[in-house]
Amino acid sequence: MLWKVIGGLLVLWLVISVAGVVIKGLFWLAVIGGVLFVATAAVGWARDRKKIKS
């Protein structure tokens, strides 16, 4: 269940980033999407590592 949520968020942030690059003048949207993508991936990775250690 958690991986579906994280995967959905990663796809959403990727779409927002691509839209920011494609649409001129929305570079800030690409930056925000990229930051959120990396943050979501880091949270998912950290939770996965924590689960493996348990």
C-alpha positions in Angstrom: 0.0 0.0 0.0 2.7 2.5 1.0 4.7 1.8 -2.2 1.6 2.5 -4.3 1.3 5.9 -2.6 5.0 6.7 -3.0 5.0 5.5 -6.6 1.9 7.6 -7.4 3.6 10.7 -5.8 6.8 10.1 -7.8 4.8 9.9 -11.0 2.9 13.1 -10.1 6.1 15.0 -9.3 7.7 13.8 -12.6 4.7 15.0 -14.6 4.8 18.4 -12.9 8.5 18.7 -13.6 8.1 17.8 -17.2 5.2 20.3 -17.6 7.4 23.0 -16.0 10.2 22.3 -18.6 7.8 22.1 -21.6 5.8 25.2 -20.8 8.0 28.2 -21.2 8.1 30.5 -18.2 7.3 27.7 -15.7 10.8 26.8 -14.8 9.9 27.2 -11.1 7.4 24.4 -11.5 10.1 22.1 -12.8 12.3 23.0 -9.8 9.5 22.3 -7.3 8.6 19.1 -9.0 12.2 18.0 -8.9 12.7 18.8 -5.3 9.5 17.0 -4.3 10.5 14.0 -6.4 13.8 13.7 -4.7 12.2 14.2 -1.2 9.6 11.5 -1.9 12.2 9.1 -3.2 14.3 9.7 -0.1 11.4 9.1 2.3 10.5 5.8 0.5 14.1 4.7 0.5 14.5 5.5 4.2 11.3 3.6 5.1 12.4 0.6 3.1 15.8 0.5 4.8 14.1 0.8 8.2 11.8 -2.1 7.3 14.7 -4.2 6.2 16.7 -3.7 9.4 13.7 -4.6 11.6 
